[in-house]
């Protein structure tokens, strides 16, 4: 039975996965690009947990808004 279109996953193109509340929202080639996207989300929605998962090293880094 073929998968429904809504259940198809986009292919992961990068080593770094941006996660919001433990759900993967995007894949990036560089850590810097993933962190930049994560910081933009975190600034707009401070209550959600935003992290970048490095699939190569198996490390999860939590994104925090810098304190001024």
C-alpha positions in Angstrom: 0.0 0.0 0.0 1.6 3.3 -1.0 2.2 6.0 1.6 -0.1 9.0 1.7 1.4 12.2 0.4 1.1 13.9 3.8 3.2 11.1 5.4 6.1 11.4 3.0 9.3 12.7 4.6 11.6 15.2 3.0 15.1 13.7 2.5 17.6 14.9 5.1 20.3 16.9 3.3 22.5 18.0 6.3 24.2 16.7 9.3 22.5 19.2 11.7 18.8 18.9 12.5 16.8 21.7 13.9 14.3 20.5 16.5 11.5 22.4 18.1 9.9 20.7 21.1 11.7 17.5 20.0 10.2 17.5 16.5 12.6 17.9 13.6 11.8 21.0 11.6 14.7 21.2 9.2 18.1 19.8 8.2 21.2 22.0 7.6 24.7 21.4 6.2 26.4 23.6 8.9 26.0 24.1 12.6 26.0 27.8 12.1 23.1 27.8 9.7 21.1 25.5 12.1 21.9 27.7 15.1 20.9 30.9 13.3 17.5 29.4 12.3 17.0 28.0 15.8 17.8 31.4 17.4 15.3 33.1 15.2 12.6 30.6 16.3 13.6 30.9 19.9 13.4 34.7 19.8 9.9 34.7 18.4 8.7 31.8 20.6 10.7 31.9 23.9 8.6 29.2 25.6 9.4 26.4 23.1 12.5 24.2 23.4 14.8 24.7 20.4 17.8 22.5 19.8 20.2 21.4 17.1 21.1 17.7 16.9 24.4 16.7 15.3 23.8 13.4 13.6 27.5 12.7 13.1 28.5 13.3 16.7 25.2 12.4 18.4 25.2 15.6 20.4 22.1 17.7 21.1 22.7 21.4 21.7 19.9 23.5 23.3 19.5 27.0 21.8 19.0 29.9 24.3 18.4 33.6 23.6 21.6 35.5 24.7 21.0 37.7 27.8 21.6 41.3 27.2 
